[in-house]
Amino acid sequence: MNKTAAIIGGGVIGGGWAARFLLNGWDVRVFDPDPDAEAKLAPVLAQARRALPSLTDVALPPEGRLSFHNDLANVVRNVDWVQESVPERLEIKHRVLAQVQAACPENAIIGSSTSGFKPSELQRDAERPGQIMVCHPFNPVYLMPLVEVVPSPATDLALVKRAQEVLRGLGMYPLHVRKEIDAHIADRFLEAVWREALWLVRDGVATTEEIDEAIRMGFGIRWGQMGLFDTYRTAGGEAGMRHFMAQFGPALQWPWTKLMDVPEFTDELVDLIAGQSDAQSGHMTLAQMLTARDDNLVGMMRSLKANNWGAGAVLNAHEVTLRAGTDLAAHADDLENVSAPILTVRRSVPLDWTDYNGHMNEARYLQAFGDATDRFMALIGCDADYIATGGSYFTAETHIRHMDEAVAGDLIEVRTQVLAGAGKKLHLYHEMYEGKRLLASGEHFLLHVSLESRRPSNPSVAISAALERIAEAHASLPLPDGAGRSVGQRP
Ligand SMILES: NC(=O)c1ccc[n+]([C@@H]2O[C@H](COP(=O)([O-])OP(=O)(O)OC[C@H]3O[C@@H](n4cnc5c(N)ncnc54)[C@H](O)[C@@H]3O)[C@@H](O)[C@H]2O)c1
């Protein structure tokens, strides 16, 4: 049975949470007194459905059920998680949290999205303070991994642990903030940068556009992969952090910043900034900007994923849980029945796999079939541990036939038939489907190779046995229509 999340307040942030839970297989109940709540959430959900499945190379679970309610008590009854995302006003948060606690299970997690309040402030006069913690996300919640999980000393630590596990299960990165503080950790930096930027614009030093370029052409990219301290460590050369601090520490005494002052938000300053912002980005609609933002975030996180680094390492960890318990994680010995072609890929076509025609690029068919071959190798025991011992399969020949189109977001599956598998030789025939639609076939011929001599060699006894079991079972399958064709040859 699916787990259930209650989303209290379905604005920008509540909508993002709803999408994050829903697309990870949770049932979601939304409570928001705004009569337009459902209409407001629809575009957020559409953006999430477009972008989130692109992040991983394994399909997300089937979506849960989404429902809207106008009775808060019913919404929170029997749920596993309550996420409060109402406006940032303490009296509203107190009122809502009291109503939530009057009806929700005592062991449900109650997370608040508050950007500024401390958990102890939210817990004031609460029936069960131990149940309440801050779970502060980042916009867009359906793509950004970070959640600052902030307990107060009164929060039940076992519940905090459980909250972190749930968030990891949603593909997020829970950062346990050990000491509560106004505005937590990340927004304190943003506040510092925001203050400095306001002064620079007000004093005519830079426009909004120049400031954004200073960020996105330089330290913004750096921070996305190494943060602040590791970036400075590398800047210190071999001597590292100590050298960096010795070199740049004295600069902190110079009157560079105006961090403790805030320029007054006069009409003139607001007009100046809003005018510059219009000049900078007024040619784009909000929808265009959100699409660009999501495409860029997906692309950046996917490249970090290839390096198993930062936010990309979080995606890889999520994939492990998505695969766990499915055929996509099993060893051949654990599959009871191998008589049919074997599922080797089940994924969504990501946003960055399509080309100028809007459909999946040829190179990506090869990538998907390459992934299917890699998965087949792992299935028979030729995994990273085995390869480290000095043996692997090398692809000697590939033939791909394209039958139908695939577009971004399509859920594709590859099923793999062994045409020959004995000794050094492995001959695989992959078929790629979207639903019942056959999109392509990919035929790979591989040789087992000694990584030391770089010459063909026999695989281990265990791999040979696993492969022969599947090859024998597949020997009775009909030879696929497209197998063994040369280029241009038609039936
Ligand atoms: N916007 C951000 O970038 C951001 C980022 C992280 C956290 N937050 C935090 O998330 C929370 C929500 O911010 P937002 O930007 O989504 O605001 P929002 O104004 O977009 O959404 C608030 C929603 O709460 C609803 N609401 C009002 N009273 C309610 C009630 N009594 N019960 C249920 N719903 C009610 C409103 O109708 C609205 O849909 C705030 O605490 C904010 O600090 C915001």
The ligand as an SDF file (V2000), in Angstrom:
LIG
                    3D

 44 48  0  0  0  0  0  0  0  0999 V2000
    9.0760   30.5350   -2.0240 N   0  0  0  0  0  0  0  0  0  0  0  0
   10.2370   29.9960   -1.6830 C   0  0  0  0  0  0  0  0  0  0  0  0
   11.2270   30.0750   -2.4180 O   0  0  0  0  0  0  0  0  0  0  0  0
   10.3640   29.2140   -0.3840 C   0  0  0  0  0  0  0  0  0  0  0  0
   11.4340   28.3240   -0.2520 C   0  0  0  0  0  0  0  0  0  0  0  0
   11.5050   27.5190    0.8840 C   0  0  0  0  0  0  0  0  0  0  0  0
   10.5500   27.6330    1.8730 C   0  0  0  0  0  0  0  0  0  0  0  0
    9.5300   28.5240    1.7500 N   0  0  0  0  0  0  0  0  0  0  0  0
    8.5120   28.5670    2.8270 C   0  0  0  0  0  0  0  0  0  0  0  0
    7.3800   27.8310    2.4070 O   0  0  0  0  0  0  0  0  0  0  0  0
    6.1980   28.3750    2.9920 C   0  0  0  0  0  0  0  0  0  0  0  0
    5.1870   28.6870    1.8870 C   0  0  0  0  0  0  0  0  0  0  0  0
    5.7610   29.6050    0.9860 O   0  0  0  0  0  0  0  0  0  0  0  0
    5.2480   29.7230   -0.5250 P   0  0  0  0  0  0  0  0  0  0  0  0
    6.3070   30.4820   -1.2470 O   0  0  0  0  0  0  0  0  0  0  0  0
    4.8000   28.4280   -1.0500 O   0  0  0  0  0  0  0  0  0  0  0  0
    3.9650   30.6960   -0.3340 O   0  0  0  0  0  0  0  0  0  0  0  0
    2.6640   30.7850   -1.2570 P   0  0  0  0  0  0  0  0  0  0  0  0
    2.0490   32.0980   -0.9120 O   0  0  0  0  0  0  0  0  0  0  0  0
    3.0100   30.4920   -2.6810 O   0  0  0  0  0  0  0  0  0  0  0  0
    1.7490   29.5970   -0.7220 O   0  0  0  0  0  0  0  0  0  0  0  0
    1.0870   29.5980    0.5260 C   0  0  0  0  0  0  0  0  0  0  0  0
   -0.1940   28.8060    0.3530 C   0  0  0  0  0  0  0  0  0  0  0  0
   -0.7840   28.5840    1.6230 O   0  0  0  0  0  0  0  0  0  0  0  0
   -2.2020   28.6940    1.4800 C   0  0  0  0  0  0  0  0  0  0  0  0
   -2.7840   28.9560    2.7860 N   0  0  0  0  0  0  0  0  0  0  0  0
   -3.0180   30.1410    3.4020 C   0  0  0  0  0  0  0  0  0  0  0  0
   -3.5680   29.9150    4.6170 N   0  0  0  0  0  0  0  0  0  0  0  0
   -3.6780   28.5760    4.7650 C   0  0  0  0  0  0  0  0  0  0  0  0
   -4.2000   27.7190    5.7840 C   0  0  0  0  0  0  0  0  0  0  0  0
   -4.6870   28.2280    6.9200 N   0  0  0  0  0  0  0  0  0  0  0  0
   -4.1680   26.3900    5.5890 N   0  0  0  0  0  0  0  0  0  0  0  0
   -3.6780   25.8700    4.4600 C   0  0  0  0  0  0  0  0  0  0  0  0
   -3.1880   26.6220    3.4500 N   0  0  0  0  0  0  0  0  0  0  0  0
   -3.1880   27.9610    3.6100 C   0  0  0  0  0  0  0  0  0  0  0  0
   -2.3820   29.8070    0.4670 C   0  0  0  0  0  0  0  0  0  0  0  0
   -3.6630   29.7370   -0.1430 O   0  0  0  0  0  0  0  0  0  0  0  0
   -1.2450   29.5190   -0.5110 C   0  0  0  0  0  0  0  0  0  0  0  0
   -1.6710   28.6570   -1.5490 O   0  0  0  0  0  0  0  0  0  0  0  0
    6.6490   29.5820    3.8030 C   0  0  0  0  0  0  0  0  0  0  0  0
    6.8160   29.2090    5.1360 O   0  0  0  0  0  0  0  0  0  0  0  0
    7.9910   29.9350    3.1830 C   0  0  0  0  0  0  0  0  0  0  0  0
    8.8790   30.5620    4.0940 O   0  0  0  0  0  0  0  0  0  0  0  0
    9.4010   29.2910    0.6260 C   0  0  0  0  0  0  0  0  0  0  0  0
  1  2  1  0
  2  3  2  0
  2  4  1  0
  4  5  1  0
  4 44  2  0
  5  6  2  0
  6  7  1  0
  7  8  2  0
  8  9  1  0
  8 44  1  0
  9 10  1  0
  9 42  1  0
 10 11  1  0
 11 12  1  0
 11 40  1  0
 12 13  1  0
 13 14  1  0
 14 15  2  0
 14 16  1  0
 14 17  1  0
 17 18  1  0
 18 19  2  0
 18 20  1  0
 18 21  1  0
 21 22  1  0
 22 23  1  0
 23 24  1  0
 23 38  1  0
 24 25  1  0
 25 26  1  0
 25 36  1  0
 26 27  1  0
 26 35  1  0
 27 28  2  0
 28 29  1  0
 29 30  1  0
 29 35  2  0
 30 31  1  0
 30 32  2  0
 32 33  1  0
 33 34  2  0
 34 35  1  0
 36 37  1  0
 36 38  1  0
 38 39  1  0
 40 41  1  0
 40 42  1  0
 42 43  1  0
M  CHG  2   8   1  16  -1
M  END
$$$$
